[in-house]
Amino acid sequence: MAKLSKKEALDFHTQGRPGKIAVVPTKPLTSQRDLSLAYSPGVAEPCMEIYRDPSAVYRYTARGNLV
């Protein structure tokens, strides 16, 4: 691995928007209905499916995308 200079590292971290990771929606959230489906009360249905079948966690959550 190439040696990195302090200046190079500091310059990298000041370019563009602050931070390295952004959180963006994976579902459309353009209406009150969308928010109700994504959160309360809509989120209860996937929660109940996961309760009945724990392997469903990969189908209904970000669990499979985590490092």
PDB file of N, H, CA, C and O in Angstrom:
ATOM      1  N   MET A   1       0.837  -1.172   0.000  1.00  0.00           N
ATOM      2  CA  MET A   1       0.000   0.000   0.000  1.00  0.00           C
ATOM      3  C   MET A   1       0.887   1.242   0.000  1.00  0.00           C
ATOM      4  O   MET A   1       1.890   1.305   0.711  1.00  0.00           O
ATOM      5  N   ALA A   2       0.504   2.216  -0.800  1.00  0.00           N
ATOM      6  H   ALA A   2      -0.311   2.164  -1.377  1.00  0.00           H
ATOM      7  CA  ALA A   2       1.283   3.449  -0.895  1.00  0.00           C
ATOM      8  C   ALA A   2       1.169   4.255   0.394  1.00  0.00           C
ATOM      9  O   ALA A   2       0.128   4.259   1.051  1.00  0.00           O
ATOM     10  N   LYS A   3       2.234   4.924   0.738  1.00  0.00           N
ATOM     11  H   LYS A   3       3.080   4.921   0.205  1.00  0.00           H
ATOM     12  CA  LYS A   3       2.228   5.775   1.935  1.00  0.00           C
ATOM     13  C   LYS A   3       1.393   7.021   1.641  1.00  0.00           C
ATOM     14  O   LYS A   3       1.523   7.638   0.584  1.00  0.00           O
ATOM     15  N   LEU A   4       0.545   7.370   2.584  1.00  0.00           N
ATOM     16  H   LEU A   4       0.439   6.868   3.442  1.00  0.00           H
ATOM     17  CA  LEU A   4      -0.311   8.541   2.431  1.00  0.00           C
ATOM     18  C   LEU A   4       0.248   9.686   3.258  1.00  0.00           C
ATOM     19  O   LEU A   4       0.671   9.503   4.399  1.00  0.00           O
ATOM     20  N   SER A   5       0.242  10.865   2.661  1.00  0.00           N
ATOM     21  H   SER A   5      -0.101  11.014   1.734  1.00  0.00           H
ATOM     22  CA  SER A   5       0.727  12.021   3.417  1.00  0.00           C
ATOM     23  C   SER A   5      -0.411  12.617   4.242  1.00  0.00           C
ATOM     24  O   SER A   5      -1.588  12.445   3.926  1.00  0.00           O
ATOM     25  N   LYS A   6      -0.034  13.314   5.293  1.00  0.00           N
ATOM     26  H   LYS A   6       0.922  13.454   5.550  1.00  0.00           H
ATOM     27  CA  LYS A   6      -1.015  13.987   6.147  1.00  0.00           C
ATOM     28  C   LYS A   6      -1.833  14.971   5.317  1.00  0.00           C
ATOM     29  O   LYS A   6      -3.056  15.021   5.445  1.00  0.00           O
ATOM     30  N   LYS A   7      -1.167  15.756   4.466  1.00  0.00           N
ATOM     31  H   LYS A   7      -0.173  15.716   4.362  1.00  0.00           H
ATOM     32  CA  LYS A   7      -1.848  16.749   3.635  1.00  0.00           C
ATOM     33  C   LYS A   7      -2.849  16.082   2.701  1.00  0.00           C
ATOM     34  O   LYS A   7      -3.974  16.558   2.546  1.00  0.00           O
ATOM     35  N   GLU A   8      -2.441  14.982   2.083  1.00  0.00           N
ATOM     36  H   GLU A   8      -1.527  14.595   2.210  1.00  0.00           H
ATOM     37  CA  GLU A   8      -3.329  14.269   1.164  1.00  0.00           C
ATOM     38  C   GLU A   8      -4.584  13.782   1.889  1.00  0.00           C
ATOM     39  O   GLU A   8      -5.694  13.901   1.370  1.00  0.00           O
ATOM     40  N   ALA A   9      -4.401  13.238   3.079  1.00  0.00           N
ATOM     41  H   ALA A   9      -3.499  13.141   3.500  1.00  0.00           H
ATOM     42  CA  ALA A   9      -5.541  12.740   3.855  1.00  0.00           C
ATOM     43  C   ALA A   9      -6.460  13.883   4.268  1.00  0.00           C
ATOM     44  O   ALA A   9      -7.681  13.764   4.164  1.00  0.00           O
ATOM     45  N   LEU A  10      -5.885  14.989   4.735  1.00  0.00           N
ATOM     46  H   LEU A  10      -4.893  15.086   4.819  1.00  0.00           H
ATOM     47  CA  LEU A  10      -6.703  16.130   5.147  1.00  0.00           C
ATOM     48  C   LEU A  10      -7.433  16.741   3.957  1.00  0.00           C
ATOM     49  O   LEU A  10      -8.603  17.105   4.071  1.00  0.00           O
ATOM     50  N   ASP A  11      -6.761  16.856   2.827  1.00  0.00           N
ATOM     51  H   ASP A  11      -5.810  16.560   2.735  1.00  0.00           H
ATOM     52  CA  ASP A  11      -7.398  17.391   1.620  1.00  0.00           C
ATOM     53  C   ASP A  11      -8.575  16.515   1.194  1.00  0.00           C
ATOM     54  O   ASP A  11      -9.637  17.024   0.835  1.00  0.00           O
ATOM     55  N   PHE A  12      -8.384  15.215   1.234  1.00  0.00           N
ATOM     56  H   PHE A  12      -7.521  14.801   1.525  1.00  0.00           H
ATOM     57  CA  PHE A  12      -9.448  14.278   0.848  1.00  0.00           C
ATOM     58  C   PHE A  12     -10.700  14.511   1.684  1.00  0.00           C
ATOM     59  O   PHE A  12     -11.814  14.522   1.160  1.00  0.00           O
ATOM     60  N   HIS A  13     -10.511  14.695   2.980  1.00  0.00           N
ATOM     61  H   HIS A  13      -9.606  14.686   3.406  1.00  0.00           H
ATOM     62  CA  HIS A  13     -11.645  14.818   3.896  1.00  0.00           C
ATOM     63  C   HIS A  13     -12.317  16.182   3.848  1.00  0.00           C
ATOM     64  O   HIS A  13     -13.378  16.359   4.446  1.00  0.00           O
ATOM     65  N   THR A  14     -11.730  17.150   3.154  1.00  0.00           N
ATOM     66  H   THR A  14     -10.867  17.006   2.668  1.00  0.00           H
ATOM     67  CA  THR A  14     -12.364  18.465   3.034  1.00  0.00           C
ATOM     68  C   THR A  14     -13.010  18.674   1.673  1.00  0.00           C
ATOM     69  O   THR A  14     -13.626  19.716   1.451  1.00  0.00           O
ATOM     70  N   GLN A  15     -12.891  17.727   0.760  1.00  0.00           N
ATOM     71  H   GLN A  15     -12.390  16.880   0.941  1.00  0.00           H
ATOM     72  CA  GLN A  15     -13.490  17.858  -0.571  1.00  0.00           C
ATOM     73  C   GLN A  15     -14.977  17.527  -0.532  1.00  0.00           C
ATOM     74  O   GLN A  15     -15.408  16.635   0.199  1.00  0.00           O
ATOM     75  N   GLY A  16     -15.751  18.253  -1.323  1.00  0.00           N
ATOM     76  H   GLY A  16     -15.401  18.978  -1.916  1.00  0.00           H
ATOM     77  CA  GLY A  16     -17.178  17.952  -1.455  1.00  0.00           C
ATOM     78  C   GLY A  16     -17.938  18.138  -0.153  1.00  0.00           C
ATOM     79  O   GLY A  16     -17.540  18.912   0.718  1.00  0.00           O
ATOM     80  N   ARG A  17     -19.035  17.413  -0.042  1.00  0.00           N
ATOM     81  H   ARG A  17     -19.358  16.785  -0.749  1.00  0.00           H
ATOM     82  CA  ARG A  17     -19.855  17.468   1.171  1.00  0.00           C
ATOM     83  C   ARG A  17     -19.119  16.819   2.329  1.00  0.00           C
ATOM     84  O   ARG A  17     -18.359  15.873   2.125  1.00  0.00           O
ATOM     85  N   PRO A  18     -19.331  17.312   3.541  1.00  0.00           N
ATOM     86  CA  PRO A  18     -18.709  16.683   4.711  1.00  0.00           C
ATOM     87  C   PRO A  18     -19.203  15.245   4.893  1.00  0.00           C
ATOM     88  O   PRO A  18     -20.328  14.913   4.520  1.00  0.00           O
ATOM     89  N   GLY A  19     -18.368  14.420   5.455  1.00  0.00           N
ATOM     90  H   GLY A  19     -17.454  14.690   5.758  1.00  0.00           H
ATOM     91  CA  GLY A  19     -18.730  13.026   5.709  1.00  0.00           C
ATOM     92  C   GLY A  19     -18.375  12.127   4.539  1.00  0.00           C
ATOM     93  O   GLY A  19     -17.918  12.594   3.496  1.00  0.00           O
ATOM     94  N   LYS A  20     -18.590  10.838   4.722  1.00  0.00           N
ATOM     95  H   LYS A  20     -18.961  10.458   5.569  1.00  0.00           H
ATOM     96  CA  LYS A  20     -18.249   9.858   3.695  1.00  0.00           C
ATOM     97  C   LYS A  20     -19.432   9.020   3.243  1.00  0.00           C
ATOM     98  O   LYS A  20     -19.414   8.456   2.149  1.00  0.00           O
ATOM     99  N   ILE A  21     -20.453   8.937   4.073  1.00  0.00           N
ATOM    100  H   ILE A  21     -20.468   9.395   4.962  1.00  0.00           H
ATOM    101  CA  ILE A  21     -21.603   8.084   3.786  1.00  0.00           C
ATOM    102  C   ILE A  21     -22.866   8.926   3.864  1.00  0.00           C
ATOM    103  O   ILE A  21     -22.998   9.773   4.748  1.00  0.00           O
ATOM    104  N   ALA A  22     -23.792   8.696   2.944  1.00  0.00           N
ATOM    105  H   ALA A  22     -23.685   8.007   2.227  1.00  0.00           H
ATOM    106  CA  ALA A  22     -25.086   9.377   2.970  1.00  0.00           C
ATOM    107  C   ALA A  22     -26.180   8.336   3.163  1.00  0.00           C
ATOM    108  O   ALA A  22     -26.060   7.198   2.709  1.00  0.00           O
ATOM    109  N   VAL A  23     -27.233   8.736   3.833  1.00  0.00           N
ATOM    110  H   VAL A  23     -27.331   9.660   4.201  1.00  0.00           H
ATOM    111  CA  VAL A  23     -28.388   7.861   4.014  1.00  0.00           C
ATOM    112  C   VAL A  23     -29.492   8.384   3.108  1.00  0.00           C
ATOM    113  O   VAL A  23     -29.934   9.525   3.242  1.00  0.00           O
ATOM    114  N   VAL A  24     -29.928   7.542   2.190  1.00  0.00           N
ATOM    115  H   VAL A  24     -29.569   6.616   2.081  1.00  0.00           H
ATOM    116  CA  VAL A  24     -30.992   7.931   1.265  1.00  0.00           C
ATOM    117  C   VAL A  24     -32.086   6.875   1.297  1.00  0.00           C
ATOM    118  O   VAL A  24     -31.802   5.699   1.525  1.00  0.00           O
ATOM    119  N   PRO A  25     -33.330   7.277   1.074  1.00  0.00           N
ATOM    120  CA  PRO A  25     -34.423   6.304   1.107  1.00  0.00           C
ATOM    121  C   PRO A  25     -34.288   5.268  -0.012  1.00  0.00           C
ATOM    122  O   PRO A  25     -33.830   5.583  -1.110  1.00  0.00           O
ATOM    123  N   THR A  26     -34.689   4.041   0.278  1.00  0.00           N
ATOM    124  H   THR A  26     -35.061   3.785   1.169  1.00  0.00           H
ATOM    125  CA  THR A  26     -34.705   2.982  -0.735  1.00  0.00           C
ATOM    126  C   THR A  26     -36.110   2.751  -1.273  1.00  0.00           C
ATOM    127  O   THR A  26     -36.301   1.980  -2.213  1.00  0.00           O
ATOM    128  N   LYS A  27     -37.077   3.410  -0.685  1.00  0.00           N
ATOM    129  H   LYS A  27     -36.921   4.036   0.079  1.00  0.00           H
ATOM    130  CA  LYS A  27     -38.475   3.328  -1.116  1.00  0.00           C
ATOM    131  C   LYS A  27     -38.962   4.744  -1.392  1.00  0.00           C
ATOM    132  O   LYS A  27     -38.429   5.699  -0.826  1.00  0.00           O
ATOM    133  N   PRO A  28     -39.977   4.897  -2.262  1.00  0.00           N
ATOM    134  CA  PRO A  28     -40.515   6.243  -2.486  1.00  0.00           C
ATOM    135  C   PRO A  28     -41.217   6.742  -1.228  1.00  0.00           C
ATOM    136  O   PRO A  28     -42.035   6.029  -0.647  1.00  0.00           O
ATOM    137  N   LEU A  29     -40.906   7.941  -0.815  1.00  0.00           N
ATOM    138  H   LEU A  29     -40.242   8.521  -1.288  1.00  0.00           H
ATOM    139  CA  LEU A  29     -41.539   8.550   0.359  1.00  0.00           C
ATOM    140  C   LEU A  29     -42.033   9.935  -0.044  1.00  0.00           C
ATOM    141  O   LEU A  29     -41.494  10.956   0.385  1.00  0.00           O
ATOM    142  N   THR A  30     -43.070   9.947  -0.877  1.00  0.00           N
ATOM    143  H   THR A  30     -43.508   9.118  -1.225  1.00  0.00           H
ATOM    144  CA  THR A  30     -43.555  11.216  -1.421  1.00  0.00           C
ATOM    145  C   THR A  30     -44.931  11.612  -0.908  1.00  0.00           C
ATOM    146  O   THR A  30     -45.439  12.676  -1.261  1.00  0.00           O
ATOM    147  N   SER A  31     -45.536  10.775  -0.087  1.00  0.00           N
ATOM    148  H   SER A  31     -45.123   9.911   0.199  1.00  0.00           H
ATOM    149  CA  SER A  31     -46.876  11.093   0.408  1.00  0.00           C
ATOM    150  C   SER A  31     -47.037  10.605   1.848  1.00  0.00           C
ATOM    151  O   SER A  31     -46.213   9.854   2.368  1.00  0.00           O
ATOM    152  N   GLN A  32     -48.112  11.051   2.466  1.00  0.00           N
ATOM    153  H   GLN A  32     -48.782  11.662   2.043  1.00  0.00           H
ATOM    154  CA  GLN A  32     -48.436  10.590   3.814  1.00  0.00           C
ATOM    155  C   GLN A  32     -48.660   9.078   3.808  1.00  0.00           C
ATOM    156  O   GLN A  32     -48.278   8.385   4.751  1.00  0.00           O
ATOM    157  N   ARG A  33     -49.285   8.569   2.736  1.00  0.00           N
ATOM    158  H   ARG A  33     -49.596   9.131   1.970  1.00  0.00           H
ATOM    159  CA  ARG A  33     -49.527   7.119   2.627  1.00  0.00           C
ATOM    160  C   ARG A  33     -48.207   6.350   2.609  1.00  0.00           C
ATOM    161  O   ARG A  33     -48.069   5.334   3.289  1.00  0.00           O
ATOM    162  N   ASP A  34     -47.237   6.835   1.829  1.00  0.00           N
ATOM    163  H   ASP A  34     -47.349   7.661   1.277  1.00  0.00           H
ATOM    164  CA  ASP A  34     -45.921   6.186   1.786  1.00  0.00           C
ATOM    165  C   ASP A  34     -45.299   6.140   3.176  1.00  0.00           C
ATOM    166  O   ASP A  34     -44.762   5.110   3.585  1.00  0.00           O
ATOM    167  N   LEU A  35     -45.369   7.252   3.904  1.00  0.00           N
ATOM    168  H   LEU A  35     -45.805   8.089   3.573  1.00  0.00           H
ATOM    169  CA  LEU A  35     -44.804   7.293   5.255  1.00  0.00           C
ATOM    170  C   LEU A  35     -45.533   6.337   6.187  1.00  0.00           C
ATOM    171  O   LEU A  35     -44.909   5.707   7.042  1.00  0.00           O
ATOM    172  N   SER A  36     -46.853   6.223   6.029  1.00  0.00           N
ATOM    173  H   SER A  36     -47.360   6.734   5.334  1.00  0.00           H
ATOM    174  CA  SER A  36     -47.629   5.297   6.862  1.00  0.00           C
ATOM    175  C   SER A  36     -47.279   3.846   6.555  1.00  0.00           C
ATOM    176  O   SER A  36     -47.267   3.005   7.454  1.00  0.00           O
ATOM    177  N   LEU A  37     -46.995   3.552   5.291  1.00  0.00           N
ATOM    178  H   LEU A  37     -47.005   4.235   4.561  1.00  0.00           H
ATOM    179  CA  LEU A  37     -46.576   2.190   4.932  1.00  0.00           C
ATOM    180  C   LEU A  37     -45.183   1.891   5.473  1.00  0.00           C
ATOM    181  O   LEU A  37     -44.919   0.786   5.946  1.00  0.00           O
ATOM    182  N   ALA A  38     -44.297   2.877   5.402  1.00  0.00           N
ATOM    183  H   ALA A  38     -44.512   3.775   5.018  1.00  0.00           H
ATOM    184  CA  ALA A  38     -42.911   2.673   5.833  1.00  0.00           C
ATOM    185  C   ALA A  38     -42.775   2.622   7.346  1.00  0.00           C
ATOM    186  O   ALA A  38     -41.969   1.856   7.874  1.00  0.00           O
ATOM    187  N   TYR A  39     -43.551   3.425   8.037  1.00  0.00           N
ATOM    188  H   TYR A  39     -44.206   4.048   7.608  1.00  0.00           H
ATOM    189  CA  TYR A  39     -43.440   3.524   9.490  1.00  0.00           C
ATOM    190  C   TYR A  39     -44.729   3.015  10.119  1.00  0.00           C
ATOM    191  O   TYR A  39     -45.195   1.927   9.781  1.00  0.00           O
ATOM    192  N   SER A  40     -45.300   3.778  11.015  1.00  0.00           N
ATOM    193  H   SER A  40     -44.921   4.662  11.290  1.00  0.00           H
ATOM    194  CA  SER A  40     -46.496   3.313  11.708  1.00  0.00           C
ATOM    195  C   SER A  40     -47.738   3.748  10.938  1.00  0.00           C
ATOM    196  O   SER A  40     -47.842   4.924  10.587  1.00  0.00           O
ATOM    197  N   PRO A  41     -48.665   2.871  10.665  1.00  0.00           N
ATOM    198  CA  PRO A  41     -48.834   1.513  11.168  1.00  0.00           C
ATOM    199  C   PRO A  41     -48.252   0.434  10.256  1.00  0.00           C
ATOM    200  O   PRO A  41     -48.209  -0.734  10.642  1.00  0.00           O
ATOM    201  N   GLY A  42     -47.801   0.806   9.042  1.00  0.00           N
ATOM    202  H   GLY A  42     -47.836   1.755   8.729  1.00  0.00           H
ATOM    203  CA  GLY A  42     -47.390  -0.184   8.047  1.00  0.00           C
ATOM    204  C   GLY A  42     -46.260  -1.103   8.449  1.00  0.00           C
ATOM    205  O   GLY A  42     -46.226  -2.256   8.021  1.00  0.00           O
ATOM    206  N   VAL A  43     -45.336  -0.625   9.258  1.00  0.00           N
ATOM    207  H   VAL A  43     -45.364   0.312   9.605  1.00  0.00           H
ATOM    208  CA  VAL A  43     -44.182  -1.430   9.637  1.00  0.00           C
ATOM    209  C   VAL A  43     -44.567  -2.629  10.503  1.00  0.00           C
ATOM    210  O   VAL A  43     -43.783  -3.568  10.635  1.00  0.00           O
ATOM    211  N   ALA A  44     -45.746  -2.610  11.087  1.00  0.00           N
ATOM    212  H   ALA A  44     -46.383  -1.847  10.979  1.00  0.00           H
ATOM    213  CA  ALA A  44     -46.168  -3.722  11.955  1.00  0.00           C
ATOM    214  C   ALA A  44     -46.256  -5.039  11.188  1.00  0.00           C
ATOM    215  O   ALA A  44     -45.925  -6.092  11.733  1.00  0.00           O
ATOM    216  N   GLU A  45     -46.697  -4.994   9.933  1.00  0.00           N
ATOM    217  H   GLU A  45     -46.967  -4.139   9.490  1.00  0.00           H
ATOM    218  CA  GLU A  45     -46.852  -6.239   9.167  1.00  0.00           C
ATOM    219  C   GLU A  45     -45.524  -6.956   8.940  1.00  0.00           C
ATOM    220  O   GLU A  45     -45.437  -8.150   9.223  1.00  0.00           O
ATOM    221  N   PRO A  46     -44.480  -6.280   8.441  1.00  0.00           N
ATOM    222  CA  PRO A  46     -43.197  -6.971   8.316  1.00  0.00           C
ATOM    223  C   PRO A  46     -42.655  -7.435   9.667  1.00  0.00           C
ATOM    224  O   PRO A  46     -42.030  -8.492   9.752  1.00  0.00           O
ATOM    225  N   CYS A  47     -42.889  -6.654  10.720  1.00  0.00           N
ATOM    226  H   CYS A  47     -43.396  -5.795  10.650  1.00  0.00           H
ATOM    227  CA  CYS A  47     -42.432  -7.063  12.061  1.00  0.00           C
ATOM    228  C   CYS A  47     -43.087  -8.374  12.477  1.00  0.00           C
ATOM    229  O   CYS A  47     -42.426  -9.253  13.031  1.00  0.00           O
ATOM    230  N   MET A  48     -44.377  -8.506  12.213  1.00  0.00           N
ATOM    231  H   MET A  48     -44.913  -7.792  11.763  1.00  0.00           H
ATOM    232  CA  MET A  48     -45.086  -9.735  12.571  1.00  0.00           C
ATOM    233  C   MET A  48     -44.590 -10.915  11.732  1.00  0.00           C
ATOM    234  O   MET A  48     -44.472 -12.029  12.243  1.00  0.00           O
ATOM    235  N   GLU A  49     -44.301 -10.683  10.460  1.00  0.00           N
ATOM    236  H   GLU A  49     -44.396  -9.778  10.045  1.00  0.00           H
ATOM    237  CA  GLU A  49     -43.761 -11.751   9.607  1.00  0.00           C
ATOM    238  C   GLU A  49     -42.399 -12.207  10.126  1.00  0.00           C
ATOM    239  O   GLU A  49     -42.118 -13.405  10.160  1.00  0.00           O
ATOM    240  N   ILE A  50     -41.564 -11.270  10.526  1.00  0.00           N
ATOM    241  H   ILE A  50     -41.792 -10.297  10.499  1.00  0.00           H
ATOM    242  CA  ILE A  50     -40.242 -11.607  11.070  1.00  0.00           C
ATOM    243  C   ILE A  50     -40.393 -12.363  12.385  1.00  0.00           C
ATOM    244  O   ILE A  50     -39.618 -13.278  12.665  1.00  0.00           O
ATOM    245  N   TYR A  51     -41.379 -11.992  13.192  1.00  0.00           N
ATOM    246  H   TYR A  51     -42.008 -11.249  12.965  1.00  0.00           H
ATOM    247  CA  TYR A  51     -41.642 -12.705  14.448  1.00  0.00           C
ATOM    248  C   TYR A  51     -42.007 -14.161  14.153  1.00  0.00           C
ATOM    249  O   TYR A  51     -41.525 -15.076  14.821  1.00  0.00           O
ATOM    250  N   ARG A  52     -42.872 -14.367  13.135  1.00  0.00           N
ATOM    251  H   ARG A  52     -43.264 -13.623  12.593  1.00  0.00           H
ATOM    252  CA  ARG A  52     -43.300 -15.728  12.780  1.00  0.00           C
ATOM    253  C   ARG A  52     -42.189 -16.518  12.088  1.00  0.00           C
ATOM    254  O   ARG A  52     -42.061 -17.727  12.279  1.00  0.00           O
ATOM    255  N   ASP A  53     -41.385 -15.816  11.280  1.00  0.00           N
ATOM    256  H   ASP A  53     -41.488 -14.834  11.125  1.00  0.00           H
ATOM    257  CA  ASP A  53     -40.330 -16.473  10.507  1.00  0.00           C
ATOM    258  C   ASP A  53     -39.072 -15.603  10.558  1.00  0.00           C
ATOM    259  O   ASP A  53     -38.914 -14.707   9.729  1.00  0.00           O
ATOM    260  N   PRO A  54     -38.178 -15.851  11.513  1.00  0.00           N
ATOM    261  CA  PRO A  54     -36.991 -15.004  11.671  1.00  0.00           C
ATOM    262  C   PRO A  54     -36.138 -14.860  10.407  1.00  0.00           C
ATOM    263  O   PRO A  54     -35.433 -13.861  10.263  1.00  0.00           O
ATOM    264  N   SER A  55     -36.184 -15.817   9.501  1.00  0.00           N
ATOM    265  H   SER A  55     -36.756 -16.628   9.618  1.00  0.00           H
ATOM    266  CA  SER A  55     -35.391 -15.677   8.275  1.00  0.00           C
ATOM    267  C   SER A  55     -35.953 -14.583   7.363  1.00  0.00           C
ATOM    268  O   SER A  55     -35.266 -14.142   6.441  1.00  0.00           O
ATOM    269  N   ALA A  56     -37.180 -14.145   7.605  1.00  0.00           N
ATOM    270  H   ALA A  56     -37.738 -14.504   8.353  1.00  0.00           H
ATOM    271  CA  ALA A  56     -37.787 -13.071   6.811  1.00  0.00           C
ATOM    272  C   ALA A  56     -37.101 -11.731   7.057  1.00  0.00           C
ATOM    273  O   ALA A  56     -37.342 -10.770   6.326  1.00  0.00           O
ATOM    274  N   VAL A  57     -36.256 -11.660   8.071  1.00  0.00           N
ATOM    275  H   VAL A  57     -36.061 -12.441   8.664  1.00  0.00           H
ATOM    276  CA  VAL A  57     -35.548 -10.413   8.364  1.00  0.00           C
ATOM    277  C   VAL A  57     -34.754  -9.944   7.144  1.00  0.00           C
ATOM    278  O   VAL A  57     -34.603  -8.740   6.934  1.00  0.00           O
ATOM    279  N   TYR A  58     -34.251 -10.870   6.345  1.00  0.00           N
ATOM    280  H   TYR A  58     -34.374 -11.848   6.515  1.00  0.00           H
ATOM    281  CA  TYR A  58     -33.473 -10.511   5.161  1.00  0.00           C
ATOM    282  C   TYR A  58     -34.358  -9.974   4.044  1.00  0.00           C
ATOM    283  O   TYR A  58     -33.887  -9.205   3.206  1.00  0.00           O
ATOM    284  N   ARG A  59     -35.610 -10.358   4.013  1.00  0.00           N
ATOM    285  H   ARG A  59     -35.993 -10.984   4.693  1.00  0.00           H
ATOM    286  CA  ARG A  59     -36.550  -9.915   2.989  1.00  0.00           C
ATOM    287  C   ARG A  59     -37.095  -8.519   3.301  1.00  0.00           C
ATOM    288  O   ARG A  59     -37.334  -7.732   2.385  1.00  0.00           O
ATOM    289  N   TYR A  60     -37.291  -8.210   4.570  1.00  0.00           N
ATOM    290  H   TYR A  60     -37.097  -8.850   5.314  1.00  0.00           H
ATOM    291  CA  TYR A  60     -37.996  -6.990   4.954  1.00  0.00           C
ATOM    292  C   TYR A  60     -37.128  -5.897   5.569  1.00  0.00           C
ATOM    293  O   TYR A  60     -37.622  -4.799   5.826  1.00  0.00           O
ATOM    294  N   THR A  61     -35.854  -6.169   5.809  1.00  0.00           N
ATOM    295  H   THR A  61     -35.453  -7.060   5.601  1.00  0.00           H
ATOM    296  CA  THR A  61     -34.989  -5.167   6.443  1.00  0.00           C
ATOM    297  C   THR A  61     -33.670  -5.040   5.690  1.00  0.00           C
ATOM    298  O   THR A  61     -33.430  -5.748   4.711  1.00  0.00           O
ATOM    299  N   ALA A  62     -32.831  -4.145   6.150  1.00  0.00           N
ATOM    300  H   ALA A  62     -33.026  -3.570   6.945  1.00  0.00           H
ATOM    301  CA  ALA A  62     -31.503  -3.944   5.558  1.00  0.00           C
ATOM    302  C   ALA A  62     -30.486  -4.946   6.086  1.00  0.00           C
ATOM    303  O   ALA A  62     -29.303  -4.841   5.765  1.00  0.00           O
ATOM    304  N   ARG A  63     -30.909  -5.894   6.872  1.00  0.00           N
ATOM    305  H   ARG A  63     -31.871  -5.979   7.133  1.00  0.00           H
ATOM    306  CA  ARG A  63     -29.994  -6.846   7.521  1.00  0.00           C
ATOM    307  C   ARG A  63     -28.989  -7.463   6.542  1.00  0.00           C
ATOM    308  O   ARG A  63     -27.819  -7.622   6.892  1.00  0.00           O
ATOM    309  N   GLY A  64     -29.406  -7.803   5.359  1.00  0.00           N
ATOM    310  H   GLY A  64     -30.356  -7.674   5.075  1.00  0.00           H
ATOM    311  CA  GLY A  64     -28.514  -8.418   4.378  1.00  0.00           C
ATOM    312  C   GLY A  64     -27.530  -7.449   3.745  1.00  0.00           C
ATOM    313  O   GLY A  64     -26.611  -7.875   3.046  1.00  0.00           O
ATOM    314  N   ASN A  65     -27.707  -6.147   3.978  1.00  0.00           N
ATOM    315  H   ASN A  65     -28.454  -5.801   4.546  1.00  0.00           H
ATOM    316  CA  ASN A  65     -26.816  -5.139   3.394  1.00  0.00           C
ATOM    317  C   ASN A  65     -25.789  -4.604   4.372  1.00  0.00           C
ATOM    318  O   ASN A  65     -25.023  -3.706   4.021  1.00  0.00           O
ATOM    319  N   LEU A  66     -25.751  -5.123   5.576  1.00  0.00           N
ATOM    320  H   LEU A  66     -26.373  -5.853   5.861  1.00  0.00           H
ATOM    321  CA  LEU A  66     -24.851  -4.585   6.589  1.00  0.00           C
ATOM    322  C   LEU A  66     -23.480  -5.245   6.526  1.00  0.00           C
ATOM    323  O   LEU A  66     -23.358  -6.427   6.206  1.00  0.00           O
ATOM    324  N   VAL A  67     -22.475  -4.478   6.831  1.00  0.00           N
ATOM    325  H   VAL A  67     -22.575  -3.518   7.091  1.00  0.00           H
ATOM    326  CA  VAL A  67     -21.106  -4.991   6.828  1.00  0.00           C
ATOM    327  C   VAL A  67     -20.799  -5.568   8.189  1.00  0.00           C
ATOM    328  O   VAL A  67     -19.694  -6.059   8.416  1.00  0.00           O
TER     329      VAL A  67
END
